[in-house]
């Protein structure tokens, strides 16, 4: 059991980070009924924006650039943690403007457009940052290991898990306790009713897409020190994100969170006994759940069950 604890911890951390990615995905699917295949690329873009901010490449070989690099890593990292998700969110808004021409048409148009956008973003990353794997610099205070209960844990994973919990709670409070959150939830239930009540549906979709993309970018900044940073890292996360929203129930906030934690624990615990099956375990989990409950853990009844 003692040997299993680190794997449970790793799985829980992975699940919480998956939840950050999936929440942005489920907001976009719930309000806009669009499966954003570029979500993983926005995740990668957020991480690369953070890399540029921390490394100061955006300042070039200037006096300001030298001053920036002379600063301790902590303020640079904090700025990256704030600015990179915002830039990813703005990139998502640009994508939503392009998507508007597909609204009201067959879903295939939106799928093809976001798939093309994912390829474009990945190539832009290759042009801007190269094709090799990069490392995101971390402050010393969250690097290294710590001894707890006779077991060694990664400081960064403890930080990542705690930050993910904080971010999930903040998103929930925004959706539950603010007027804007109420509008978003209403839009997820019936977007045409929101329009009938006098709200600008186009603006709502733009903001929701930006929020979803920003959450993807935030997850990218937090997750890539664990997963590694490379141009195609977005492909590694978009499939688990889609799997999680199906497993939890499309449109369900806490369904996505719980499903993400289950997926993370499944991957972590399976990795303790059969590493080759660790990623396969989440697909087996999906088959087991959807086989008995087609709408997912917390989804509403659908035509699939009629």
N, C-alpha and C positions, 0 to 999 in steps of 0.2 A: 504494500500500500504506500509506503514511504517513497518508493521508486516511481509510483504512479502520479504522485502529487505534482511534480514539475510538468508532466504532460497535461494534466488537468488545467494547471495554471496557463500553460501555453495555449491550450485550446480555448480557454475562456477569453484570453487576450485577443486571440485571432477572431473569435466570435464577436466581440465588442467592436473590433475594427471593421469586420464585415458588416455589422449593423449600420455603421456610419455610411458606408457605401450604399447599402440597400435602401436606407431611408430616403436618400436623394432620388434613387431610382423609383421607389414606390410613390413618391410625391408626384413625379412627372407622369407616371403611368396612371395614377388615380385621377388627377385633374385633367390631363390632356389626352389620355387614352392613346399615348404614343410610346412605343418601346424604343427607347433611345439607345441604339447600338454604339453611339459615341460616348456613352457614359464612362467607360473604362479609359478612353483616350483623354477625357477631361480630368480623370483621376491622375493619369500620368502627367498631364500638362500642369496641374497644381504642384506636383512634386518638382518638376523642372523649373517652374517659376521660383519655388523656394530655393532650389540649387543656385539659380542666378542671383537671387537677393543675398543669400548668405555669402556666396563667393565674390560678389561685387562685380561680376562680368558686365553687368548693365552700365557700370560707371566707366569702364575702360581704363586705360593707363593715364589717369588724370590725378591731380592732387586730391580731389574728393575721393577717388577710388582708393588711393593709398591711405587716406584718413579712415575710410570705411573699414578697410582690412585690418587696420591697427586697433580697431575696437575689439573688446572681448566678444566671444562667440555668442554669449547669451542674448544681448540686445539684438544682434543680427538675426538670431533664430526666432526670437519673439516677433520681430517685424515680419519675417517670412511666414510665420504661423498666422499672422493677421492678413497680410497683403496677398499672399499666394492664392488662398481660397477666393478672395474678392476678384482677382484677375481671372481665375477659372470660372467664376460665376458670370463675369462680363462676357467671357468667351462663349458660355452657354447661352447667354441672351442673344448674341449674334447668330448662333445656330438656330435659335427659336424663330428669329426674324426670317431666316431662310426657309424654315419649316412651314410658315404660314400659307404658302402656296399649295401645300399638300392637305390642308384641313378640308374636311368634307369629301375627300376622295378615298379611294381604296387604301387600307392600311399599308399595302405594299409600297406605296410611294414614300411614306414616312420612313419605313424600314430601309429602303434603298438610299434615301437621302442621308440618314444618320450613319449608315454603313459607309457611304462615301466620305462623310465628314470624319469618321474615325480614321480612315486611311489617309486623308489629307493632314489631319493633326499629327498622326504618327510620322509622316514624311517631313512635316515642318519641324518636329522635334529632332529628327535625324539631321536636318540641315542646320539647325541652330545649336545643337549640343553634341552632335556626333553619334556614332553607332555603338560605341562601347558602353560598358557598365560604369556608372558613376556612383560616388559615395556622398551622402548628405552629411555634412559636418554637424556634430551634436555638441551641446555644452558639456563640460566636464562633469557637472553636477548630476546629469542623468545618464552618464556613460559608466561602463564597468559593471561590477556585480556587487550584490549585498547578501549577507548571511542572515537568514530568517528561519528560526526553528530547526537549525542544523542543516538546512538546505540552502544552496546557492541559487539566487535569482538574478536575472538581468534587471538593472535599474531602469533601463529604458522601457522594458516591457511593463514594469510596474507603472511608470509614467504614462505610457500609451494606454493602458487599461483604464487608469484613473481619468485621463483626459477624455477618452471615449465615453465613459459614463457621464462626465460633466456635459459634454456636447449633446448627448442623447437627451438628457434632462432639459437642457436649454431649448432644444428644438421642440420637445413636448410642451414646455411652458409657453413657448411662442404660439404653438398651434391651439393650446387649450385656454390661454389666459389673455390673449390679445384679440382685438377686433379683426386684424389682418388674418390671424390664424383661423378665426371663425369663418371668414370668407373663403379661405383655401379649403377648409373642410367641407363647406357647402358646395364649393366647386367640384370637389371630388365626388360628392353625392349626386348632384344634378347641376351641371354647368349652365344649362339653358335657363334654369330657375334663377341663377345668379344674374344672368343677363336681364331677365324679366324684372328683377328687383332694382335695376338701374346701375349695376356695377359694370365697369369696363372689363369685359371678358378677355379682350386682347391684352390688356395690361396685366390682368391676373395671370394669364398663361406665361407672359414674359417674366414676371417676378417669380413664379413657381419654378420655371425652367432655370432661372438664375440661381435660386436657392438650392435646387437639386444639384446643379453643376458645382456650386460653391461647397456643398457638403462632400461631393466627390473629390474636389480639390483638397479640402481639409483632410479627408481620409488619406489622400495621396501623400501629403506632407508627413503625416503621422506614421503611415504604414511602410513606406519604402525603406526606412532604416532596417526594417525586419525582413522585407521581401527582396530588397535590392532595387536599384533604379536603372532601367534600360528602356529604350523606346517602345518596345512591345509589352511593357508591364501591364498596360491597360487590358490587354487580351486575357491576362491571368485573373483579372478581377471581375470583368463584366459577366462572365458565365456564372460564377458563384452568386453575384448580386441578383441575377435573374432567377436563379434557382431558389434563392432565399425568399423573394417576394411571392413566388408560386407556393413554396412550402408554408409560409406564414399566412398566406391569404392576401390576394391583391387588394391594396387600399388600406390594409390594417397596419397601423403604426406599431403597436406592441406585438402584433403577429410577426412583423419583420424583425424586431429586436430579438424575440424569443427564438425564432427560426435561425437567426444568425448565430446565436449562442449555441444552439443545438448542433449546427453545422460545425462550428469551431471546436466544440467538445468532441464531436464525432471524429474530426480530423486529428485532433490532439491525442485522444485515447487510442485510436487505431494505430497511430504512429508509434505508440509504445510497444505494440505487439507485432504489427505487420506494416512496417513503413511503406512498402510498395503499394499497399492498399489505402493509405491515408487519404488521398484525394478522392479515390473511388468511393470511399465510405459516404461522402455527402450525396452522391447520386443514388446509392442504395437507400439512404435515409429518405430521399425524395420519393422513390418508388414505393417504399413501405407506407409513407404517410398518404400520398396521393392515391394509392391503391385502395385505401380504406375511406379516405375523405377527399374527394376530388377538388373541393374548394380550398384546401389547405387548412391549417390549424385554426385560423380565426376568420377565414373568408366567408362571404355570404353564399347562400345556395345559388348555384348556376345551372345553366342548361345541361352541363355535363352530368348532373345527377338526376335528370328527369328520365 
